Amino acid sequence: MKKLNYIIAAFLVMVWMPSKGQTQKGSVLIKNATVITITQGDLEDTDVLVENGIIKKIGKGLTANNVATIDAKGKYVMPGIIDAHSHVALDAVNEATAPITSEVQMADVVDPYDIGIYRALAGGVTISHAMHGSANAIGGQNITLKHRYGTFNPEDLYMKEAPRTIKFALGENPTRVHGRGKNIQPRTRMGVEAIIRNGFNEALQYKKGWENYQNESKQKGATPIPPKYDGRLQTLVDILDGKVIIHCHSYRADEIYALINTCRDFGITNIVFSHVNEGFKVAPELAEYTMGASVFADWWAYKFEVYYSTAYNAAILTQNGVITSINSDSGELIRHLYHEAAKTQRYGQLSDQQALELITINPAKQLGIADKVGSIEEGKQGDLVIFNDHPLSVYAIPQMTFVDGVKYFDIEEDQNDMRISVSAMETVEPIFLKEHDHSCMHGVDFFFTNFGRNLFEHSH
Amino acid sequence: MKIYTKIKLQCSFLMLMFFLASSNLHAQSDPSGTKRVTGNYAIQNATITTSPGKIIKGATIILKDGLISAVGTNVAIPAGTDIINGDSLFIYPGFIDGGSSAGITKPEEPARPSNFDSSNPSDEIAGITPWRNVLDQLDMTSNALSDWRKAGFTVAQMIPDGGMISGKSAIVVFGSPNSTNVLLQNTAVSARFRGSRGMYPGTPLGVMAKFRDVYKNAELSSKHMNLFTSNSGLNRPEINKTLEAMYPVLNKNIPVIFEVSNDLEIRRALRLQKELGFKLVLSGVTEAEKVIQEIKAANATVLLALTLPEDKAKKTSGDLNEEAQGRTNRVKEAYETALKQAGILEKEGIKFSFTTNGSKSGDLMKNIKIMIENGLSEDAALAALTINSAENLGIQKFAGTLEKGKLANLVITTAPLFSEDAQIKHVIADGYVFDYETKAKKTSGGDKNGKTSDGVAGTWEYISDTPAGSSGGTMTIEGSGDSYEGTITYDDPSGNGKAEAPMKNISTKENSMSFTFDVSAGGMEIKVSVSGDISDDKFIGKMSLAEFGSFPLTATKKPNQSNL
């Protein structure tokens, strides 16, 4: 009897900790669906076989032994949606205390219990880019997350094969937080540029100091003194060395173009602009010199610098050859990015293909992961969503969402309470209405102070 | 004349009474242990648990000048020994606290220079003070400390208060007030994930990065120092007291003791440990079941929180719909898991001990009995309080068990330690005897010293943790019963310094308090409401800012000045 209890207990532990050690990889065979591959057109009545987390085969009449089979007749399968700008699953967003905080890492504060991850899965989103906030000219290092919901371990969510990325921010947010809030640089857009340029120049000196030290160390009998370590400058060195992709919060065309010039001066090509409401004015430049623009479909006028905007932005950028994505920056919008993408058909007449690229392969390119996800191709990771209808239809509802071939969302198995961790101290959890912040932002100094800064953390 | 004599007589009588009374006071045993006739004691015919599971009945223990000189059934009592009759008494090793804040006063925040740059504050202002010694913050005569001794603790590792790296801890014995009572100094560096108010590093993001920065530069600085002392022709190293104070951590001579409040913070401490390689103690562990394998792999020392949550689900009443019932059940599950923590750690073979930080001395036995009801064995409970704690602190050579040659640290109870009727009759610490009144029958209320008579009135210091860092101030409350008035200070939204606002709608009910106050900022009035639970001098609650969300707020009542 005791032994039996032990076996049952061991089994329970296995069920409750599915991702102990390595992250879980699954196998699944989806049959008879309309497969929207993104890169190889739409395939009618087609099967997709995922084995051990990787798309093994796309074709007709596929079979597989001991693999869960789903009949998706009349349904649509598309690659998992990718959100290039999100703050879901983070315990802290802004280290808003210095104009450059490139040493801080969002990976340190990932909260795997955030129900926002599950809500995103319910909206077909399998990957989100968990970013630092926009308080600083150079913010923290972001982390690309795969929505492997159900683990206690934040590291299980990391997409470890994704390249490093970092948050930059231009315009009103850094100038208000530091200039007006604390009376230090930057107080103007010029100051923001100066902060970034000075940062890079210091980084070059820092790099040189360490190179000298390493060279001298190689010489026989030499006893060079090690320079100081500076995680802040080291990260900037890594940017200059092309190891880190910049994702820059920006609105106005003039400062977007100014940062493009700064990057060109320092030989940086890995840069994506986020929000970019005036991006349509500098579309050719964005196309030539950057990894693209990640925009809202139709969201603006929440502060002064965001008035000159248009819902045609994504379409104009796309038609000018800019790699364009549509992001959420919100725990609410992330649940229906497919609707956001569909808006570009009303405003700009993008094709189905172009519209869906905005939330799949394009954000994958901007995150440096397009060789692994973002389309349905053999050899890519098994991140898939099954829709009841065409994903750009207003009637589209995600039915199942898979990450690495593992089903993390099924509309038929959606329980009342999908939380992983529950506090013993609170019968009713506090509700954080972060989505309100953007409308509460403009003209209120309170939000930029010590006391109110917490409210600021999620501003666009 | 007659009348006059009578009055005189009465006066004399009163005087006599007065002298009798006062001399009586002097003649009593000296409960504070400030003076004593002999340092030698024998306790006869008691049931002695020398270490968990090892019980000797009808035994005698002899203490000589602060050390145990003999323990057993066949022990001769030397002359000049004060004999304590141990009939029907139970003796245990004195408890050892892995991390205590009793008697610690937070050092005053240093003044900010006129050209203060919040993006680059000095280490001291930013709460990075590994050079600080907890003994400078410790008052060995504080009531808090004697309360813990009364609960059975004889030794504690004292943790300095402060910012993200607050200073070095020390191990003290709760002995004579005339001694420094220090057993060991500089036993660990204390760290926590709390950011500084309104400056870098302000959030866990910044704290993690800054910790790496301090650690790596300490390594480089140490390297530079070694090169400088063994070579000529090198520039001298710039002495930096923050980095120097970290050297013993680099050498793994002492651990970093990280205060953690949940499993995610445990993981953050483990992450830093894995990257940098220091010895790690996790203090205030909760929710360990989610991270147990990682704790084991890192070989981290576990100090379990002595606090237990309230049973909130029990309070939920009325008819609940299916969804609400489901939610309540999950809170209940979480509550039950919290009670099982100690039992889980025991089953996993982790030799944990306790930290009293954040808990109340009056709850000690109550909480440990709850842990025992939820899977902790009595032996493991005693081990956590004694020998395991000694081993975790590296003081097992002279503390943790009742053996010849160890420090005379004992707890003496009227019944087996974890039984319903057990009361502590004496605590012996460093060979000093502290006597406590025992009651024939157990009273339900324990021995609260009537603190609640003036209710919430007094001065409270509060801290609110927000995703952007912590902010805080004081709440000064006057009044009693149903009518309270007060003012609250908070970080001024329009710049540096504090602003003040009246507290409105202060209401208290049983053990809870709520109030509101208005903050004006940029021509806009924002209503802030605060509510939470009070226990003794702690307030744990939430601060809600209109529709923007709510953030945890904790406050501690400052002791009344008149008591000092």
HADDOCK unambig.tbl for C-alpha pairs under 7 A between the chains (distance, minus, plus):
assign (segid A and resid 91 and name CA) (segid B and resid 467 and name CA) 6.99 0.50 0.50
assign (segid A and resid 92 and name CA) (segid B and resid 203 and name CA) 6.97 0.50 0.50
assign (segid A and resid 92 and name CA) (segid B and resid 205 and name CA) 6.89 0.50 0.50
assign (segid A and resid 92 and name CA) (segid B and resid 467 and name CA) 4.99 0.50 0.50
assign (segid A and resid 94 and name CA) (segid B and resid 468 and name CA) 6.38 0.50 0.50
assign (segid A and resid 95 and name CA) (segid B and resid 202 and name CA) 6.28 0.50 0.50
assign (segid A and resid 95 and name CA) (segid B and resid 203 and name CA) 5.95 0.50 0.50
assign (segid A and resid 95 and name CA) (segid B and resid 205 and name CA) 6.39 0.50 0.50
assign (segid A and resid 95 and name CA) (segid B and resid 206 and name CA) 6.10 0.50 0.50
assign (segid A and resid 95 and name CA) (segid B and resid 468 and name CA) 6.63 0.50 0.50
assign (segid A and resid 97 and name CA) (segid B and resid 118 and name CA) 6.70 0.50 0.50
assign (segid A and resid 97 and name CA) (segid B and resid 119 and name CA) 5.28 0.50 0.50
assign (segid A and resid 97 and name CA) (segid B and resid 199 and name CA) 5.36 0.50 0.50
assign (segid A and resid 97 and name CA) (segid B and resid 200 and name CA) 5.06 0.50 0.50
assign (segid A and resid 97 and name CA) (segid B and resid 201 and name CA) 6.85 0.50 0.50
assign (segid A and resid 97 and name CA) (segid B and resid 202 and name CA) 6.51 0.50 0.50
assign (segid A and resid 98 and name CA) (segid B and resid 119 and name CA) 4.32 0.50 0.50
assign (segid A and resid 98 and name CA) (segid B and resid 200 and name CA) 6.66 0.50 0.50
assign (segid A and resid 103 and name CA) (segid B and resid 209 and name CA) 6.00 0.50 0.50
assign (segid A and resid 104 and name CA) (segid B and resid 205 and name CA) 5.60 0.50 0.50
assign (segid A and resid 104 and name CA) (segid B and resid 206 and name CA) 5.87 0.50 0.50
assign (segid A and resid 104 and name CA) (segid B and resid 209 and name CA) 5.33 0.50 0.50
assign (segid A and resid 105 and name CA) (segid B and resid 205 and name CA) 6.51 0.50 0.50
assign (segid A and resid 108 and name CA) (segid B and resid 205 and name CA) 6.61 0.50 0.50
assign (segid A and resid 108 and name CA) (segid B and resid 268 and name CA) 6.62 0.50 0.50
assign (segid A and resid 109 and name CA) (segid B and resid 205 and name CA) 6.67 0.50 0.50
assign (segid A and resid 152 and name CA) (segid B and resid 290 and name CA) 6.22 0.50 0.50
assign (segid A and resid 225 and name CA) (segid B and resid 224 and name CA) 5.82 0.50 0.50
assign (segid A and resid 226 and name CA) (segid B and resid 220 and name CA) 6.36 0.50 0.50
assign (segid A and resid 226 and name CA) (segid B and resid 224 and name CA) 6.74 0.50 0.50
assign (segid A and resid 228 and name CA) (segid B and resid 217 and name CA) 6.14 0.50 0.50
assign (segid A and resid 228 and name CA) (segid B and resid 220 and name CA) 6.89 0.50 0.50
assign (segid A and resid 229 and name CA) (segid B and resid 213 and name CA) 6.95 0.50 0.50
assign (segid A and resid 229 and name CA) (segid B and resid 216 and name CA) 6.62 0.50 0.50
assign (segid A and resid 229 and name CA) (segid B and resid 217 and name CA) 5.74 0.50 0.50
assign (segid A and resid 230 and name CA) (segid B and resid 213 and name CA) 6.71 0.50 0.50
assign (segid A and resid 231 and name CA) (segid B and resid 213 and name CA) 6.67 0.50 0.50
assign (segid A and resid 416 and name CA) (segid B and resid 323 and name CA) 6.66 0.50 0.50
assign (segid A and resid 422 and name CA) (segid B and resid 330 and name CA) 6.62 0.50 0.50
assign (segid A and resid 422 and name CA) (segid B and resid 331 and name CA) 6.22 0.50 0.50
assign (segid A and resid 422 and name CA) (segid B and resid 334 and name CA) 6.23 0.50 0.50
assign (segid A and resid 423 and name CA) (segid B and resid 331 and name CA) 6.34 0.50 0.50
assign (segid A and resid 423 and name CA) (segid B and resid 334 and name CA) 6.29 0.50 0.50
assign (segid A and resid 424 and name CA) (segid B and resid 309 and name CA) 6.63 0.50 0.50
assign (segid A and resid 424 and name CA) (segid B and resid 331 and name CA) 4.99 0.50 0.50
assign (segid A and resid 424 and name CA) (segid B and resid 332 and name CA) 6.81 0.50 0.50
assign (segid A and resid 424 and name CA) (segid B and resid 334 and name CA) 4.85 0.50 0.50
assign (segid A and resid 424 and name CA) (segid B and resid 335 and name CA) 4.67 0.50 0.50
assign (segid A and resid 425 and name CA) (segid B and resid 309 and name CA) 6.30 0.50 0.50
assign (segid A and resid 425 and name CA) (segid B and resid 310 and name CA) 6.82 0.50 0.50
assign (segid A and resid 425 and name CA) (segid B and resid 312 and name CA) 6.36 0.50 0.50
assign (segid A and resid 426 and name CA) (segid B and resid 312 and name CA) 6.98 0.50 0.50
assign (segid A and resid 427 and name CA) (segid B and resid 312 and name CA) 6.55 0.50 0.50
assign (segid A and resid 427 and name CA) (segid B and resid 313 and name CA) 6.64 0.50 0.50
assign (segid A and resid 427 and name CA) (segid B and resid 328 and name CA) 6.26 0.50 0.50
assign (segid A and resid 427 and name CA) (segid B and resid 331 and name CA) 6.21 0.50 0.50
assign (segid A and resid 430 and name CA) (segid B and resid 550 and name CA) 6.71 0.50 0.50
assign (segid A and resid 431 and name CA) (segid B and resid 549 and name CA) 6.46 0.50 0.50
assign (segid A and resid 432 and name CA) (segid B and resid 548 and name CA) 6.78 0.50 0.50
assign (segid A and resid 432 and name CA) (segid B and resid 549 and name CA) 4.74 0.50 0.50
assign (segid A and resid 433 and name CA) (segid B and resid 548 and name CA) 5.99 0.50 0.50
assign (segid A and resid 433 and name CA) (segid B and resid 549 and name CA) 6.17 0.50 0.50
assign (segid A and resid 434 and name CA) (segid B and resid 548 and name CA) 6.94 0.50 0.50
assign (segid A and resid 444 and name CA) (segid B and resid 522 and name CA) 5.67 0.50 0.50
assign (segid A and resid 445 and name CA) (segid B and resid 521 and name CA) 6.75 0.50 0.50
assign (segid A and resid 445 and name CA) (segid B and resid 522 and name CA) 5.53 0.50 0.50
assign (segid A and resid 446 and name CA) (segid B and resid 493 and name CA) 5.54 0.50 0.50
assign (segid A and resid 446 and name CA) (segid B and resid 521 and name CA) 5.16 0.50 0.50
assign (segid A and resid 446 and name CA) (segid B and resid 522 and name CA) 6.22 0.50 0.50
assign (segid A and resid 449 and name CA) (segid B and resid 493 and name CA) 5.27 0.50 0.50
assign (segid A and resid 449 and name CA) (segid B and resid 494 and name CA) 6.98 0.50 0.50
assign (segid A and resid 450 and name CA) (segid B and resid 198 and name CA) 5.28 0.50 0.50
assign (segid A and resid 450 and name CA) (segid B and resid 491 and name CA) 6.92 0.50 0.50
assign (segid A and resid 450 and name CA) (segid B and resid 493 and name CA) 6.60 0.50 0.50
assign (segid A and resid 451 and name CA) (segid B and resid 471 and name CA) 6.47 0.50 0.50
assign (segid A and resid 451 and name CA) (segid B and resid 491 and name CA) 5.85 0.50 0.50
assign (segid A and resid 451 and name CA) (segid B and resid 493 and name CA) 5.85 0.50 0.50
assign (segid A and resid 453 and name CA) (segid B and resid 468 and name CA) 6.01 0.50 0.50
assign (segid A and resid 454 and name CA) (segid B and resid 466 and name CA) 5.72 0.50 0.50
assign (segid A and resid 454 and name CA) (segid B and resid 467 and name CA) 5.47 0.50 0.50
assign (segid A and resid 454 and name CA) (segid B and resid 468 and name CA) 4.73 0.50 0.50
assign (segid A and resid 455 and name CA) (segid B and resid 548 and name CA) 6.65 0.50 0.50
